[in-house]
Amino acid sequence: MGGHLDVLWQPFEFVIIFGAAVGAYVVSNPKHVISHTGGAIGLVAKGQVFSKQDYLDLLTMLYQTFKLAKSKGMLALEQHIEKPEESEIFQNYPSFLKHHEAMTFLCDYMRMMTMGTENPHQMEDLMNEEIGIHTHERHQMASAIQGMADGTPALGIVAAVLGVIKTMGAINSPPEVLGKYIGGALVGTFLGVLIAYGFVGPIASSLKAIYESEMKYFDCIKAALLAYMNGYAPAIVIEFARKSIEPPFRPTFYELEEAINNLSN
């Protein structure tokens, strides 16, 4: 709109803001959070982790698994849960296999069921505890990035104040020189707010939403396991699991029925 874009090029201000923000991030967070930062940002770049088709595949896989357990007993699942990557059932559902933590979650509790665990209430408490641990770990990452977003505007003010100090040191300079210094100081505030609310803050919010969606995937598996432990038939088990899915990603009853019917075709 007729402005001079070259005045926005202030590497000095950027180094102060971004350098201090990264330094504070490293100092204030544990090593495991820092080491997973790159993966978290990559996750945001990919977008939503699970789709409606992923949940449909999960429900179909659970039906097939529990149907096998119902007809041949829980011991028939041992070959599938001990080496899930080689399982004839799981190999048909790559969207489930690629989510290693969810696969481990399912196999661990199925292994406990094959070993004789029969109390669904104790099992539910244990599942809630494990899901809570996963949730806490994920929230640590999202909170760390949100903390960086919250601090960046203040660092922009620091950079701006330093720019003003630099300007006062050259108060006898010509107006065009002073204008450049003052513009650089104001760019510090501009960059701090832009980085916080235009980039880092939205990344933290998106990451939080993705992690919450991931925990819903675990909840779906949990609902199926508990329903089976309470003695329901596989068709009812997956209906319990389907009801635990968020509406935007929940397959309809007829879509699920069609997917199950296709298993026997």
Sequence and secondary structure as in RCSB ss.txt:
>XXXX:A:sequence
MGGHLDVLWQPFEFVIIFGAAVGAYVVSNPKHVISHTGGAIGLVAKGQVFSKQDYLDLLTMLYQTFKLAKSKGML
ALEQHIEKPEESEIFQNYPSFLKHHEAMTFLCDYMRMMTMGTENPHQMEDLMNEEIGIHTHERHQMASAIQGMAD
GTPALGIVAAVLGVIKTMGAINSPPEVLGKYIGGALVGTFLGVLIAYGFVGPIASSLKAIYESEMKYFDCIKAAL
LAYMNGYAPAIVIEFARKSIEPPFRPTFYELEEAINNLSN
>XXXX:A:secstr
    GGGG  HHHHHHHHHHHHHHHHHHS HHHHHTHHHHHHHHHH  S  HHHHHHHHHHHHHHHHHHHHH GG
GGHHHHHSGGG TTGGG HHHHT HHHHHHHHHHHHHHHTT   HHHHHHHHHHHHHHHHHHHHHHHHHHHHHHH
HHHHHHHHHHHHHHHHHHTTTTS HHHHHHHHHHHHHHHHHHHHHIIIIIHHHHHHHHHHHHHHHHHHHHHHHHH
HHHHTT  HHHHHHHHHHTS GGG   HHHHHHHHHHHT 
